[in-house]
Amino acid sequence: MSDTQQLESLDHIPAEHMEQIKAVAKMCHETNRSYLSVMRDTVKPWGELEQQDKDNTIEQVAFLILNPESKVSAWHDAWLAKMIVAGWKFGQKRSIKSKTHEQLKPFHHLPEKQQVKDALFHTVVQQAIHAG
């Protein structure tokens, strides 16, 4: 049994903490965007993201704050379980209509680039926590 806390929704985050969490989420996104640009992937800047994508990033930050001792894979594991429960399945391409996603697999089966991206995200959140 895991000691990892789940985040039911962003509605449970106290308003006085939300601005800080959003700032960390933006920092994480932009760090990953810089990394991915070096890897020749194009990712929209924070200001151009759909709200759903921002909310997912904010949720990931909140999850990692609730679980400061978690492994790098913890968020992916929680996200994977949430997606499966919601009826999503593995597919070669992401499709909202078909509910398929190329990353619906165990963390250790993700491409190295994705694992590094998750590790960067995790590190930025950890540094933000320790910075106070």
C-alpha positions as CSV (number, residue, x, y, z in Angstrom):
1,M,0.0,0.0,0.0
2,S,1.3,3.4,-0.9
3,D,1.5,6.5,1.3
4,T,1.0,8.7,-1.7
5,Q,-1.8,11.2,-1.3
6,Q,-4.2,11.6,-4.2
7,L,-5.5,15.0,-5.3
8,E,-9.2,14.8,-6.0
9,S,-9.5,18.1,-7.7
10,L,-8.0,21.6,-7.8
11,D,-11.1,22.8,-5.9
12,H,-9.6,21.5,-2.7
13,I,-6.5,23.8,-2.9
14,P,-6.9,26.8,-0.6
15,A,-7.1,30.0,-2.6
16,E,-4.2,31.6,-0.6
17,H,-1.9,28.9,-2.0
18,M,-3.2,28.7,-5.6
19,E,-1.2,31.7,-7.0
20,Q,2.1,30.2,-5.7
21,I,1.2,26.8,-7.1
22,K,0.3,28.4,-10.5
23,A,3.7,30.2,-10.5
24,V,5.5,26.9,-9.9
25,A,3.4,25.2,-12.5
26,K,4.4,27.9,-15.1
27,M,8.1,27.5,-14.1
28,C,7.9,23.8,-14.5
29,H,6.2,24.0,-17.9
30,E,8.7,26.6,-19.2
31,T,11.6,24.5,-17.9
32,N,10.2,21.4,-19.7
33,R,9.5,23.5,-22.8
34,S,13.1,24.6,-22.9
35,Y,14.3,21.0,-22.5
36,L,11.9,19.8,-25.3
37,S,13.0,22.6,-27.6
38,V,16.6,21.3,-27.4
39,M,15.2,17.8,-28.2
40,R,13.5,19.4,-31.2
41,D,10.0,19.2,-29.9
42,T,7.6,22.1,-30.1
43,V,5.5,22.9,-27.1
44,K,3.3,26.0,-26.6
45,P,4.3,28.6,-24.1
46,W,2.3,28.7,-20.9
47,G,0.2,31.6,-22.0
48,E,-1.0,29.7,-25.1
49,L,-1.9,26.5,-23.4
50,E,-5.5,25.3,-23.2
51,Q,-6.9,25.7,-19.7
52,Q,-7.2,21.9,-19.4
53,D,-3.4,21.6,-20.0
54,K,-2.7,24.3,-17.4
55,D,-4.9,22.6,-14.9
56,N,-3.1,19.3,-15.4
57,T,0.2,21.0,-14.8
58,I,-1.2,22.8,-11.7
59,E,-2.6,19.4,-10.5
60,Q,0.8,17.8,-10.9
61,V,2.5,20.5,-8.9
62,A,-0.1,20.2,-6.1
63,F,0.3,16.4,-6.1
64,L,4.1,16.8,-5.7
65,I,3.7,19.3,-2.9
66,L,1.4,16.9,-1.1
67,N,3.9,14.1,-1.6
68,P,7.4,15.8,-1.2
69,E,9.2,12.5,-0.7
70,S,7.7,10.9,-3.7
71,K,9.7,9.2,-6.4
72,V,9.9,10.8,-9.9
73,S,7.5,8.2,-11.1
74,A,4.8,8.9,-8.5
75,W,2.9,11.5,-10.5
76,H,2.9,9.4,-13.6
77,D,1.7,6.4,-11.7
78,A,-1.2,8.4,-10.1
79,W,-2.0,10.0,-13.5
80,L,-2.0,6.5,-15.2
81,A,-4.4,5.1,-12.6
82,K,-6.7,8.2,-13.0
83,M,-6.8,7.8,-16.8
84,I,-7.5,4.1,-16.7
85,V,-10.4,4.6,-14.3
86,A,-11.7,7.3,-16.6
87,G,-11.8,4.7,-19.5
88,W,-8.6,5.7,-21.3
89,K,-6.4,3.1,-22.9
90,F,-3.0,2.9,-24.6
91,G,-2.8,4.0,-28.2
92,Q,-0.1,5.0,-30.6
93,K,-1.5,8.5,-30.8
94,R,-3.3,10.7,-28.3
95,S,-7.0,11.0,-29.1
96,I,-9.6,12.6,-26.9
97,K,-12.4,11.1,-29.0
98,S,-11.0,7.5,-28.8
99,K,-9.7,8.0,-25.3
100,T,-6.2,6.7,-26.3
101,H,-2.9,8.1,-25.1
102,E,0.6,7.0,-26.0
103,Q,1.9,7.4,-22.5
104,L,-0.6,5.0,-20.8
105,K,2.1,2.6,-19.7
106,P,4.3,2.1,-16.7
107,F,6.8,4.9,-16.1
108,H,9.8,2.6,-16.7
109,H,8.4,1.9,-20.2
110,L,8.2,5.6,-21.2
111,P,10.8,6.9,-23.6
112,E,13.9,8.3,-21.9
113,K,13.0,11.8,-23.0
114,Q,9.7,11.6,-21.2
115,Q,11.4,10.2,-18.0
116,V,13.9,13.1,-18.1
117,K,11.1,15.6,-18.6
118,D,9.3,14.2,-15.5
119,A,12.5,14.3,-13.5
120,L,13.1,18.0,-14.4
121,F,9.5,18.8,-13.4
122,H,9.9,16.9,-10.1
123,T,13.2,18.7,-9.4
124,V,11.8,22.2,-10.1
125,V,8.9,21.5,-7.6
126,Q,11.3,20.1,-5.0
127,Q,13.5,23.3,-5.3
128,A,10.4,25.5,-5.0
129,I,9.3,23.7,-1.9
130,H,12.8,24.0,-0.3
131,A,13.0,27.7,-1.3
132,G,9.9,28.4,0.8
